[in-house]
Amino acid sequence: MFRTQRHFPYMMRLPSMMCILMLLVLIQCSQLLRAELQGPLSESASATPITEPEAVAATDPHSQGGKTDGDEVTTAEKDANAPPVDSSSSAPGSNDRKAAKLKETEFAPRTKVMPAALFERLWNDSLLKQQKLKAQIEAIEARQAPAVVVERTPEQVEAESLYENAMEMLTKPRTDKRVAFTLLRKAAAFKHPKARAELAMAVLLGHWMSFDFHHAADEFESLANDGVPEAHLGLGFLYSVGVGGKNVSQPLALLHYTLAALGDNTLAQMAMGYRYLYGINVPISCEKALIQYKRVAKKVATKVTFSNGPMVHRVKLLDELENPGSHETEVVDYYQLLADKGDVQSQIGLGQLYYQGGKAIQQDHQKALEYFTLAANAGNAIGFAFLGKLYLEGSEQIKADNETAFKYFSKASEMGDPVGQSGLGLMYLKGLGVPKDSIKALSYFTQAADQGWVDGQLQLGTMYFTGNGVKTDYKLALKYFNLATQSGHVLAYYNLGVMHAYGMGMLRSCPAAVEFFKNVAERGRWSNRLMHAYSDYKLNRVDEAFMQYSLMAEVGYEVAQSNAAFLLDREEVHVFNDRHEDLIRAFYYWKRAAGQGYSAAQVKLGDYYYYGWGTKTDFETAAALYRKASEQQYNAQAMFNLGYMHEQGLGMKKDWHLAKRLYDLAAETSVDAKVPVTIALFKLQMLAKIESIKESPYRFIFYMDENIAANWDLYMITILTLLLGIIMYTRRPFQQPEPVAAQPQAPPQPPVNDVAAAVPVNPALGAAPSSAEAGASATFVSAPEATSTSTIPETPKASSGGSSRPTVTTSSSSVGTSSTSTSSSNTLDPTD
């Protein structure tokens, strides 16, 4: 009992001590947390800036007034060092204001420092994670066996050389492609994988080689097992189209396209970008499409030359059929004739045509040089400028010469030509034959851009975009790039794609960036396949043209999709030999082309839904497609079809007023639509009249359908009989009146000579002769003549002068013949 009372106070103090210890731990933890959030800066450093002497003193612990690291500057010391405050000036409430001011001076710097400290801490953490990840990767690579570098055999070296030479010949426009394929066969004989894949693609497309789908499929499968990207591309195309013994399988096509894209195959990357952009067998993903198209666009941008490459004409067969136009060869012949006569403008036109190439004219810099030289000799500034471009870049026929290019550019620039000014600016910008001078380059580019020349606009935008010689200005760069895209420059599209992809000078826009990069990607050298397909079509090699169009359609070319559908729609393709399959494939090609905004494809797709070709009949979808084409592209055919559907009430409410309006719009949009629109309007008016009769008292006519349907043959016979009677009545012959009875014939008279019985008339007599006298003066007629004709003597008319001169008709007859002349008359002369 005594011990319990003795230790009881100690037991009471123990919980209180524990509480004190816990409180101290909490305070210490709060201080540590506060220091961590505050960052590396101290309270004094954050409150007052440290000057250079103070910084030196702080680093030296033995200096006068210096403080050691363990010293602490408190608020009390700051108040002690502060100047004294007059107490008389203090007012009630001043202590509160001082406290508030003290808190502001103490916590305001901390609130400014805390975001920077947090960012620095997060940045350091990310660096540490990257370093750890890098160390782990290096450790994994160190554990792996080092790759053994196998030296190539002489046969492999020769095969690689043959393959590179062949591909170089295939990319150039004016080379013998048969020699190139001979080199590929030699390389394939040495088991070169890419040469084998190129030959397999050639026999698959029928390009410079005969069709052999099964051989191509076997080669692709063999090479795909070795991981050749071109083989995966070929297999993907086979599974997508359904040839070479492969059934159509879009999942397998997608698999092989993905593997080929991972192997950096350009066409496969474009195919994957197109599928991600429009959601073909994959979910729509703009970001994934952007990644694929950006890779291809970068390849194209690095190969763009000063001449912007050969011109690729995207000919749409459907438009060419509806609007044939004139042949390019005829235009070239016409300009050739004018150029030979010394016409400078024709020489410039032909030079530019051969400089870039055309539909029927291949690129030929040698001929372009000849025509530009003729124009330059005549003193034309454009001739000088394009001669400078030819010598600046060089080609197979022309050796590059910076000095000559500078001379021609200078002459053109002195004459104020923007092409010459842009050329000089490029030479000064890159130091081609002249010292680099950004100021001169900027001046020349500005002069060219002010005149609307595309190269000047592009280079000026590039200088503002990169800050080369000028201050970086994204707004000006955007302005000049947009101007350059109006002329279709590839690099302008690429630069705009970069700006939209990263949000440089504007808000980031993935769809806009993908659109620009897709435009650039479709201008690569592989787009020459479109021209090859068009040439095959003109040579009636329709199957070869279809296969090449199909490959480019898989890549995403809208013109290839519409042309492939056009060939299938016209039953000109003999690859599948099944009309139903042709219509299904054509339907999907039209659908893809319509998805990219081609109005004619939208109309054709509406026709397929309307008639049920390759799909189920759907009037509502057809009407929606017609409406889309008419509203967005002002397509006259779509307006006419939509008007007809409104007239008949197919897929929408019947509305004749709206139908008439659409018919009128179609006639206003296209001249070719006026004739069918006139017929349709006439029909619409007839239907309106019939409807008005149905509302009139004569409507009972239209309720006799059952009776007419039961006895239609009787009604038809009756109608035909009435029509025949009307025709016979209107076509009956005209009945003439009967002739008067002939007079009794006179006794035959002997033939006499023609005697003119003249009756002397006294001129003094003013009275007209009587009828008896007139009858006495009749002409003697022979007997044969009297039997056939009867002559009625004319009654002489009294003259106004009171005298008359009788007219006597006579008849002449010759021996053995008789003739009658009832209209001849002889005027008697009184002097006879």
C-alpha positions in Angstrom: 0.0 0.0 0.0 2.9 2.3 0.8 4.6 1.5 -2.5 1.5 2.0 -4.5 1.1 5.5 -3.1 4.8 6.2 -3.6 4.9 5.3 -7.4 1.5 6.7 -8.2 2.7 10.2 -9.1 5.3 8.8 -11.4 2.7 6.7 -13.2 0.6 9.8 -13.6 3.5 11.8 -15.2 4.3 9.1 -17.8 1.3 9.7 -20.2 2.0 13.5 -20.1 5.7 12.9 -21.1 4.6 10.6 -23.9 2.2 13.3 -25.2 5.0 15.9 -25.1 7.3 13.6 -27.1 4.7 13.0 -29.7 4.1 16.7 -30.0 7.8 17.3 -30.6 7.9 14.6 -33.3 4.9 16.2 -35.1 6.6 19.6 -35.0 9.8 18.2 -36.4 7.9 16.4 -39.1 6.1 19.5 -40.1 9.3 21.5 -40.3 10.8 18.8 -42.5 7.8 18.8 -44.7 7.9 22.6 -44.9 11.5 22.6 -45.9 10.9 20.0 -48.6 8.1 22.0 -50.1 10.1 25.2 -49.9 13.0 23.8 -52.0 16.7 24.3 -51.8 16.6 28.1 -51.1 16.9 29.3 -47.5 14.5 31.7 -45.9 17.0 34.6 -45.9 18.0 33.9 -49.5 14.4 33.9 -50.7 13.5 37.1 -48.7 16.4 39.3 -49.7 18.7 39.2 -52.7 22.4 38.5 -51.9 24.9 40.9 -53.4 28.3 39.8 -54.5 30.2 40.9 -51.3 27.6 39.3 -49.1 27.9 36.1 -51.1 31.6 36.1 -50.5 31.2 36.8 -46.8 28.7 34.0 -46.5 31.1 31.5 -48.0 33.9 32.5 -45.6 33.1 31.5 -42.0 36.0 33.4 -40.6 35.2 36.7 -42.2 33.8 39.6 -40.1 30.1 39.5 -39.7 30.0 36.2 -41.6 27.8 33.4 -40.3 28.4 29.7 -40.3 26.1 27.1 -41.8 24.7 26.4 -38.4 23.7 30.0 -37.7 20.0 30.9 -38.3 18.6 34.2 -39.1 15.3 34.7 -37.2 12.6 37.3 -37.4 13.7 38.7 -34.0 17.2 39.5 -35.3 15.7 41.1 -38.4 13.6 43.3 -36.1 16.6 44.1 -34.0 18.6 45.2 -37.0 15.8 47.2 -38.4 15.7 51.0 -37.7 13.6 52.1 -34.8 10.0 53.2 -35.4 8.6 56.3 -33.8 5.9 55.3 -31.3 4.2 58.5 -31.6 3.3 57.8 -35.2 1.6 54.6 -34.2 -2.1 54.5 -34.2 -4.7 52.0 -33.0 -4.6 49.0 -35.2 -1.1 49.6 -36.4 0.1 46.4 -34.7 -2.4 44.4 -36.9 -1.1 46.1 -40.0 2.5 45.3 -39.0 1.6 41.7 -38.4 -0.1 41.4 -41.8 2.9 43.1 -43.4 5.3 40.8 -41.7 3.3 37.7 -42.9 3.4 39.1 -46.5 7.1 39.6 -46.4 7.7 36.2 -44.9 5.4 34.0 -47.0 5.2 35.8 -50.4 8.7 34.8 -51.5 7.9 31.3 -50.5 4.8 31.1 -52.6 6.8 32.2 -55.6 9.5 29.7 -55.0 7.3 26.7 -54.4 6.2 26.1 -58.0 9.8 26.4 -59.3 11.0 24.0 -56.6 8.3 21.4 -57.4 9.1 21.6 -61.1 12.8 21.2 -60.4 12.1 18.2 -58.2 9.9 16.5 -60.8 12.5 17.2 -63.5 15.2 15.6 -61.4 13.0 12.6 -60.8 12.4 12.2 -64.5 16.1 12.4 -65.2 16.8 9.7 -62.6 14.2 7.4 -64.1 15.7 7.9 -67.6 19.1 7.1 -66.3 17.9 4.0 -64.5 16.0 2.9 -67.7 19.1 3.5 -69.8 21.2 1.5 -67.4 18.8 -1.4 -67.5 18.8 -1.4 -71.3 22.6 -1.4 -71.3 22.6 -4.3 -68.9 20.2 -6.3 -71.0 22.3 -5.6 -74.1 25.5 -6.6 -72.3 24.0 -9.9 -71.4 23.0 -10.6 -75.0 25.5 -12.2 -77.3 27.2 -9.7 -79.6 26.0 -9.6 -83.2 28.3 -11.4 -85.5 29.1 -9.3 -88.6 29.1 -11.6 -91.6 31.1 -10.4 -94.5 29.3 -10.5 -97.8 30.4 -12.8 -100.5 31.5 -11.5 -104.0 28.2 -12.8 -105.4 26.2 -10.9 -102.8 28.2 -7.7 -103.5 27.6 -8.1 -107.2 23.9 -8.7 -106.7 23.6 -5.6 -104.5 25.3 -3.6 -107.2 23.0 -4.9 -109.9 19.9 -4.2 -107.8 21.0 -0.6 -107.1 21.7 0.1 -110.8 18.4 -1.4 -111.8 16.4 0.6 -109.3 18.2 3.8 -110.3 17.3 3.1 -114.0 13.6 2.5 -113.0 13.4 5.8 -111.2 14.8 7.9 -114.1 12.2 8.9 -116.7 14.3 8.4 -119.9 15.9 5.0 -119.5 15.3 1.6 -121.0 13.2 -0.3 -118.5 13.9 -3.6 -120.2 17.6 -3.3 -119.4 16.6 -2.5 -115.8 14.5 -5.7 -115.5 17.4 -7.7 -117.0 19.6 -6.5 -114.2 16.9 -7.4 -111.7 16.8 -10.9 -113.1 20.5 -11.3 -112.7 20.4 -10.0 -109.2 17.5 -12.4 -108.4 19.6 -15.3 -109.7 22.1 -14.5 -106.9 19.1 -14.8 -104.4 18.9 -11.1 -103.8 15.7 -10.7 -101.7 14.7 -7.3 -102.7 15.3 -8.0 -106.4 13.1 -11.1 -106.1 10.4 -9.0 -104.4 10.6 -6.4 -107.2 10.2 -9.0 -109.9 7.3 -10.6 -108.1 5.6 -7.2 -107.9 6.2 -6.7 -111.6 4.5 -10.0 -112.6 1.7 -9.2 -110.1 1.0 -5.8 -111.7 1.9 -6.8 -115.3 4.3 -3.9 -115.5 6.9 -4.7 -118.1 6.3 -8.4 -117.5 3.4 -10.8 -118.1 0.8 -11.7 -115.4 1.6 -14.6 -113.1 -0.3 -14.2 -109.9 0.5 -17.6 -108.4 4.3 -17.2 -109.0 4.1 -13.8 -107.3 2.2 -15.3 -104.3 4.8 -18.0 -103.9 7.7 -15.6 -104.0 6.0 -13.3 -101.5 5.4 -16.1 -99.1 8.9 -17.3 -99.3 10.4 -13.9 -98.8 8.0 -13.0 -96.0 9.3 -15.9 -94.0 12.7 -14.1 -94.2 11.2 -10.8 -93.0 11.4 -8.9 -96.3 9.1 -5.8 -95.9 8.4 -5.7 -99.7 7.1 -9.3 -99.5 4.7 -8.4 -96.7 3.4 -5.5 -98.8 2.8 -7.8 -101.7 1.0 -10.4 -99.5 -1.2 -7.6 -98.0 -2.2 -6.5 -101.5 -3.0 -10.1 -102.5 -5.2 -10.6 -99.5 -6.9 -7.2 -100.0 -7.7 -7.7 -103.7 -8.2 -11.5 -103.7 -6.0 -12.7 -106.5 -3.2 -15.3 -106.7 -5.2 -18.0 -105.1 -5.9 -15.8 -102.0 -9.4 -15.2 -100.7 -10.2 -11.6 -99.7 -9.2 -11.2 -96.0 -8.9 -7.7 -94.7 -7.5 -8.9 -91.3 -4.6 -10.7 -93.0 -4.1 -7.8 -95.3 -3.9 -5.5 -92.2 -1.4 -7.8 -90.5 1.0 -7.9 -93.5 0.7 -4.1 -94.0 1.6 -3.6 -90.4 4.7 -5.8 -90.6 5.8 -4.1 -93.8 5.3 -0.6 -92.2 7.5 -1.7 -89.3 10.1 -2.6 -91.8 10.0 1.0 -93.1 8.3 0.2 -96.4 6.9 3.5 -97.7 3.8 2.2 -99.5 2.9 0.1 -96.4 3.2 3.2 -94.2 0.9 5.1 -96.4 -1.6 2.2 -96.4 -1.6 2.1 -92.6 -1.9 5.9 -92.4 -4.9 5.8 -94.7 -6.6 3.0 -92.8 -6.1 4.8 -89.5 -7.3 8.1 -90.9 -10.6 6.7 -92.3 -11.1 3.8 -89.9 -10.8 0.9 -92.5 -10.8 -2.3 -90.5 -9.2 -0.4 -87.6 -10.5 2.2 -85.1 -10.1 5.8 -86.3 -6.9 7.3 -84.9 -5.6 10.7 -86.1 -2.4 10.4 -84.1 -1.5 7.0 -85.5 -2.2 8.3 -89.0 -0.1 11.3 -88.3 2.9 9.2 -87.3 2.7 7.1 -90.5 2.2 10.0 -92.9 4.8 12.1 -91.2 7.5 9.5 -91.9 6.6 9.3 -95.5 6.3 13.0 -95.9 9.8 13.5 -94.5 11.2 11.1 -97.1 9.5 13.1 -99.9 10.7 16.4 -98.5 14.3 15.4 -98.4 14.2 14.4 -102.1 12.6 17.6 -103.4 14.8 19.4 -105.9 14.8 23.0 -107.1 12.7 22.0 -110.1 10.1 20.5 -107.7 10.4 17.1 -109.6 8.4 15.9 -112.6 4.8 16.8 -112.9 2.4 14.0 -112.1 -1.0 14.3 -113.8 -3.9 12.7 -111.9 -6.2 11.8 -114.7 -9.7 10.7 -113.7 -11.1 8.4 -116.3 -14.7 9.3 -115.5 -14.1 13.0 -115.9 -12.2 12.4 -119.1 -15.1 10.3 -120.5 -17.6 13.1 -119.8 -15.3 15.9 -120.9 -12.9 14.5 -123.4 -11.2 17.9 -124.4 -8.3 18.0 -126.8 -5.3 15.7 -127.0 -2.1 17.0 -125.5 -0.1 15.8 -128.5 -2.2 18.0 -130.8 -1.5 21.1 -128.6 2.2 20.3 -128.6 2.2 20.1 -132.3 0.5 23.4 -132.6 3.0 25.1 -130.3 5.8 23.4 -132.1 4.7 25.0 -135.3 4.5 28.4 -133.7 7.9 28.0 -132.0 9.5 27.1 -135.3 8.2 30.3 -136.7 9.9 32.3 -133.9 7.0 32.8 -131.5 8.7 33.4 -128.1 5.7 32.6 -126.0 5.4 29.2 -127.7 9.1 28.6 -127.1 8.7 29.4 -123.4 5.6 27.1 -123.1 7.3 24.2 -124.8 10.4 24.7 -122.6 8.3 24.6 -119.5 6.4 21.5 -120.7 9.6 19.6 -121.3 11.1 20.9 -118.1 8.4 19.4 -115.9 6.8 16.8 -118.2 3.1 16.2 -119.0 0.5 13.5 -119.7 1.8 12.6 -123.1 5.2 14.3 -122.9 8.0 12.9 -120.9 10.4 15.2 -119.0 13.3 16.1 -121.2 15.7 18.8 -119.9 17.7 18.7 -123.2 14.8 19.9 -125.3 13.8 22.3 -122.5 17.4 23.8 -122.8 17.0 24.2 -126.6 13.7 26.1 -126.3 14.8 28.3 -123.4 17.9 29.2 -125.3 15.9 30.3 -128.3 13.8 32.5 -126.0 16.8 33.9 -124.3 18.4 34.8 -127.6 15.3 36.8 -128.3 15.9 38.7 -125.0 13.1 37.0 -123.0 13.7 37.2 -119.2 11.9 34.0 -118.5 14.2 32.2 -120.9 17.2 33.5 -119.0 15.7 32.5 -115.6 14.9 28.9 -116.6 18.3 28.5 -118.1 19.7 29.5 -114.7 17.5 26.8 -113.1 18.7 24.1 -115.5 22.4 24.9 -114.9 21.9 25.3 -111.1 20.4 21.9 -110.5 21.8 19.9 -113.4 20.4 16.7 -114.8 21.4 13.7 -116.9 21.9 15.7 -120.0 23.1 19.0 -118.4 26.1 19.3 -116.1 25.5 21.6 -113.1 27.4 24.9 -113.4 27.0 27.5 -110.6 28.8 30.2 -112.5 26.6 29.9 -115.6 23.5 29.7 -113.4 24.5 32.9 -111.6 25.1 34.7 -115.0 21.6 33.8 -116.3 19.9 34.5 -113.0 21.6 37.9 -112.9 20.4 38.8 -116.4 16.8 37.7 -115.5 16.9 39.6 -112.2 18.1 42.8 -113.9 15.0 42.6 -116.2 12.8 42.2 -113.1 11.9 38.6 -113.5 10.9 36.9 -110.2 12.3 33.5 -111.2 15.8 35.0 -111.6 15.5 36.9 -108.3 14.5 33.8 -106.4 17.4 31.9 -108.0 19.9 34.5 -106.9 18.4 34.5 -103.4 18.8 30.7 -103.2 22.4 30.9 -104.3 23.3 33.6 -101.7 21.4 31.7 -99.0 23.2 28.4 -99.5 26.5 29.8 -100.8 26.3 28.1 -104.2 29.2 29.7 -106.2 29.0 32.9 -104.1 29.6 33.8 -100.5 26.7 33.2 -98.1 24.8 36.4 -97.5 21.4 36.1 -95.7 20.7 39.8 -96.2 21.0 39.6 -100.0 19.0 36.4 -100.0 16.2 38.0 -97.9 16.1 41.0 -100.3 15.9 38.8 -103.5 13.3 36.5 -101.9 11.2 39.5 -100.9 11.2 40.9 -104.4 10.2 37.6 -105.9 7.5 37.0 -103.3 6.0 40.4 -103.9 5.5 39.4 -107.6 3.8 36.2 -106.5 6.5 33.7 -107.4 6.1 30.5 -105.5 9.8 29.8 -104.8 10.3 33.3 -103.4 7.3 32.8 -101.1 8.6 29.4 -99.9 12.1 30.5 -99.2 11.0 33.6 -97.5 8.7 31.6 -95.3 11.5 29.2 -94.5 13.8 32.0 -93.4 11.1 33.4 -91.0 10.4 29.8 -89.8 14.0 28.9 -89.0 15.2 32.4 -88.1 17.9 32.2 -90.7 19.2 35.8 -91.1 16.0 37.2 -89.6 14.1 37.1 -86.3 11.9 34.0 -86.0 8.3 34.9 -86.8 5.8 32.1 -87.1 3.0 34.3 -88.3 5.0 35.6 -91.3 6.2 32.1 -92.0 2.6 30.8 -91.9 1.5 33.6 -94.3 4.2 32.9 -96.9 3.7 29.1 -96.7 0.0 29.5 -97.3 0.7 31.6 -100.4 3.1 29.0 -101.6 0.6 26.2 -101.2 -1.8 28.1 -103.6 0.8 27.2 -106.3 1.1 23.6 -105.0 4.7 23.6 -103.8 5.5 20.3 -101.9 7.8 21.9 -99.3 5.1 24.5 -98.4 2.7 21.7 -97.6 5.3 19.9 -95.5 6.2 23.0 -93.5 2.6 23.7 -92.8 2.1 20.1 -91.7 5.0 20.5 -89.2 3.6 23.8 -87.8 0.1 22.2 -87.3 1.5 19.0 -85.9 3.5 20.8 -83.2 1.4 23.9 -82.8 4.0 26.4 -83.8 2.5 29.8 -84.2 -1.0 28.4 -84.0 -3.1 25.9 -82.1 -2.2 22.3 -82.7 -4.4 20.5 -85.2 -3.9 16.8 -85.9 -6.4 16.6 -88.7 -4.9 19.6 -90.5 -1.4 18.2 -90.1 -2.4 14.8 -91.4 -4.1 16.4 -94.4 -0.9 18.3 -95.3 1.4 15.3 -94.7 -0.9 13.1 -96.8 -0.7 15.6 -99.7 3.1 15.5 -99.5 3.3 11.7 -99.2 1.2 11.3 -102.4 3.7 13.4 -104.4 6.6 10.9 -104.0 8.3 9.2 -107.0 6.0 6.2 -106.5 3.1 8.3 -107.9 4.5 7.7 -111.3 2.6 4.4 -111.2 -0.5 6.5 -111.9 0.9 7.7 -115.2 2.0 4.1 -116.1 -1.5 2.9 -115.4 -3.0 5.7 -117.6 -0.6 4.8 -120.4 -1.6 1.1 -120.2 -5.3 2.1 -120.3 -4.7 4.2 -123.5 -3.0 1.1 -125.0 -6.0 -1.0 -124.2 -4.1 -3.0 -121.5 -7.0 -2.6 -119.1 -6.1 -5.5 -116.8 -2.6 -4.1 -116.3 -4.0 -0.6 -115.7 -6.5 -2.0 -113.2 -3.9 -3.8 -111.1 -1.7 -0.7 -110.8 -4.7 1.4 -109.9 -5.7 -1.1 -107.3 -2.3 -1.0 -105.6 -2.4 2.8 -105.5 -6.0 2.6 -104.2 -4.8 0.5 -101.3 -2.2 3.2 -100.5 -5.0 5.9 -100.4 -4.9 7.7 -103.8 -8.4 8.9 -104.5 -7.9 9.1 -108.2 -6.7 5.5 -108.3 -9.8 4.4 -106.3 -12.2 6.1 -108.7 -10.4 4.8 -111.8 -10.3 1.2 -110.5 -14.1 1.5 -109.8 -14.6 3.0 -113.2 -12.9 0.1 -115.0 -14.9 -2.5 -113.0 -18.2 -0.6 -113.6 -17.7 -0.7 -117.4 -17.1 -4.4 -117.4 -13.6 -3.9 -118.9 -11.7 -5.9 -116.3 -11.2 -9.7 -116.9 -9.2 -10.6 -113.8 -12.1 -12.0 -111.8 -14.6 -13.1 -114.5 -17.6 -12.7 -112.2 -19.9 -9.7 -112.7 -21.2 -9.9 -109.1 -17.7 -9.7 -107.6 -16.9 -6.9 -110.0 -19.8 -4.9 -108.7 -18.9 -5.6 -105.1 -15.4 -4.4 -105.6 -16.5 -1.4 -107.6 -18.9 -0.5 -104.8 -16.1 -0.5 -102.2 -13.8 1.6 -104.5 -16.5 4.1 -105.1 -17.2 4.2 -101.4 -13.6 5.0 -100.6 -13.3 7.6 -103.3 -16.6 9.2 -102.1 -15.2 9.3 -98.6 -12.4 11.5 -99.8 -14.8 14.1 -101.2 -15.0 13.2 -105.0 -18.5 14.3 -106.0 -18.7 12.1 -109.1 -17.9 9.1 -106.9 -20.7 10.1 -104.5 -23.2 10.2 -107.3 -22.0 6.8 -108.5 -22.2 5.4 -105.0 -25.8 6.7 -104.8 -26.6 4.9 -108.0 -25.3 1.7 -106.5 -27.5 2.1 -103.5 -30.4 3.1 -105.7 -30.2 0.1 -108.1 -28.8 -2.4 -105.5 -25.5 -3.0 -107.3 -23.0 -4.8 -105.1 -25.2 -3.9 -102.0 -28.8 -3.8 -100.9 -31.2 -1.2 -102.3 -31.4 1.8 -100.0 -33.2 4.9 -101.3 -32.5 6.9 -98.2 -28.8 6.5 -98.4 -28.8 7.2 -102.1 -30.8 10.4 -101.5 -28.3 11.4 -98.8 -25.4 10.9 -101.1 -27.1 12.8 -103.9 -27.8 15.7 -101.5 -24.2 15.7 -100.3 -22.8 15.9 -103.8 -25.3 18.6 -104.9 -24.7 20.8 -101.8 -20.9 20.5 -101.5 -19.8 20.2 -105.1 -22.8 21.6 -107.0 -23.0 18.4 -109.1 -25.7 18.7 -111.8 -26.2 15.0 -112.1 -26.8 14.8 -108.3 -29.3 17.6 -108.5 -31.2 15.9 -111.3 -31.3 12.6 -109.5 -32.4 14.2 -106.3 -35.2 16.0 -108.1 -36.4 12.7 -109.6 -36.5 11.1 -106.2 -38.5 14.0 -104.9 -40.8 13.7 -107.9 -41.4 10.0 -107.3 -41.2 10.1 -103.5 -38.4 7.5 -103.3 -36.6 7.6 -100.0 -38.2 11.0 -99.1 -41.5 12.8 -99.2 -43.0 13.5 -102.6 -42.6 17.2 -103.4 -43.1 18.3 -107.0 -42.2 21.9 -106.2 -38.9 21.0 -104.7 -38.3 18.6 -107.7 -38.9 21.4 -110.1 -36.5 23.6 -108.2 -33.8 21.0 -108.3 -34.4 20.4 -112.0 -33.9 24.2 -112.6 -30.7 24.2 -110.5 -29.3 21.3 -112.6 -30.0 23.2 -115.8 -28.3 26.3 -114.5 -25.3 24.4 -113.2 -24.5 22.5 -116.4 -25.4 23.2 -120.1 -25.5 19.5 -120.8 -28.4 19.1 -118.4 -30.8 21.4 -120.2 -32.3 18.8 -122.6 -33.0 16.1 -119.9 -34.3 18.8 -117.6 -36.7 20.1 -120.3 -38.1 16.6 -120.8 -38.4 16.1 -117.0 -40.2 19.4 -116.6 -42.6 18.5 -119.4 -43.3 15.2 -117.7 -43.8 17.0 -114.4 -46.3 19.4 -116.0 -48.2 16.5 -117.5 -48.4 14.8 -114.1 -49.6 18.1 -112.6 -52.4 18.3 -115.2 -53.5 14.7 -114.5 -53.7 15.5 -110.8 -55.8 18.6 -111.5 -58.2 16.4 -113.6 -58.5 14.0 -110.7 -59.7 16.9 -108.6 -62.2 18.0 -111.3 -65.7 16.6 -112.1 -64.0 14.4 -114.8 -62.2 12.3 -112.2 -64.5 9.3 -112.9 -62.2 8.6 -115.9 -59.5 7.5 -113.6 -61.8 5.1 -111.7 -62.4 2.8 -114.6 -59.2 0.9 -114.0 -60.8 -2.5 -113.3 -63.0 -2.5 -116.3 -60.1 -1.4 -118.6 -57.8 -3.9 -117.1 -60.3 -6.8 -117.7 -61.0 -5.9 -121.3 -57.8 -4.1 -122.4 -57.5 -5.9 -125.6 -61.0 -4.8 -126.8 -60.2 -1.2 -125.9 -56.9 -1.4 -127.7 -58.5 -2.8 -130.9 -61.1 0.0 -130.8 -58.5 2.7 -130.4 -56.4 1.3 -133.2 -59.5 1.0 -135.5 -60.4 4.6 -134.9 -56.9 5.7 -135.6 -56.8 3.7 -138.8 -60.1 5.3 -139.9 -58.9 8.8 -139.2 -55.7 8.1 -141.2 -57.7 6.7 -144.2 -60.1 9.7 -144.1 -57.3 12.2 -144.1 -55.3 10.4 -146.8 -58.2 9.9 -149.3 -57.6 11.1 -152.9 -59.1 14.4 -154.1 -62.0 14.0 -156.6 -62.0 16.5 -159.5 -65.3 17.8 -161.2 -66.3 16.1 -164.5 -65.4 17.8 -167.8 -68.0 19.6 -169.9 -69.5 17.6 -172.9 -67.5 18.1 -176.1 -69.0 20.1 -179.0 -70.0 18.2 -182.3 -67.0 17.9 -184.5 -66.8 20.0 -187.6 -66.4 18.3 -191.0 -62.9 17.7 -191.9 -61.2 20.6 -193.7 -58.2 20.3 -196.0 -55.1 21.5 -194.5 -54.4 25.1 -195.1 -51.5 27.4 -194.4 -51.5 29.7 -191.5 -53.4 32.8 -192.5 -53.8 35.7 -190.2 -57.3 37.0 -190.8 -57.0 40.7 -190.4 -60.1 42.8 -190.1 -59.5 46.4 -190.9 -60.6 48.7 -188.2 -61.3 52.4 -188.6 -59.3 54.2 -186.0 -61.8 57.0 -186.0 -64.5 54.7 -184.6 -64.6 54.9 -180.9 -67.1 52.1 -180.3 -65.9 48.6 -179.5 -66.8 45.9 -182.0 -69.8 43.8 -181.3 -69.7 40.3 -180.2 -70.7 39.1 -183.7 -67.7 40.9 -185.2 -65.5 39.4 -182.5 -66.8 35.9 -183.4 -66.2 36.6 -187.1 -62.6 37.3 -186.4 -62.0 33.9 -184.8 -58.9 32.0 -185.8 -59.3 29.0 -188.2 -58.5 25.7 -186.4 -57.7 22.5 -188.2 -59.8 19.4 -187.6 -57.3 17.5 -185.4 -56.9 20.4 -183.1 -60.6 20.9 -182.7 -61.0 17.4 -181.4 -58.6 17.9 -178.5 -59.0 21.5 -177.5 -61.6 24.3 -177.8 -60.5 27.8 -178.2 -62.7 30.5 -176.7 -62.1 33.9 -178.3 -61.2 36.7 -175.9 -63.5 39.8 -175.8 -61.4 42.8 -176.7 -61.3 45.5 -174.1 -62.0 49.1 -174.8 -59.1 51.4 -174.6 -59.2 54.5 -172.5 -58.4 56.6 -175.6 -61.7 55.7 -177.3 -60.1 53.2 -179.7 -59.6 49.5 -179.5 -57.1 47.2 -181.0 -58.6 43.7 -181.3 -56.3 40.7 -180.3 -56.7 37.6 -182.4 -55.5 34.2 -181.3 -54.1 32.1 -184.1 -53.1 28.5 -184.2 -50.2 27.2 -186.3 -49.9 23.7 -187.7 -47.2 22.1 -189.8 -47.5 19.1 -192.2 -47.7 15.8 -190.4 -48.0 17.4 -186.9 -50.4 19.4 -185.0 -49.8 21.8 -182.1 -52.0 24.0 -180.0 -51.2 27.4 -178.7 -54.1 29.0 -176.9 -52.2 31.7 -175.2 -50.4 33.2 -178.2 -51.8 36.4 -179.7 -50.9 38.6 -182.6 -51.5 42.3 -182.4 -52.8 43.7 -185.7 -51.2 46.8 -187.0 -53.7 49.2 -188.7 -51.1 50.0 -191.3 -51.2 46.5 -192.7 
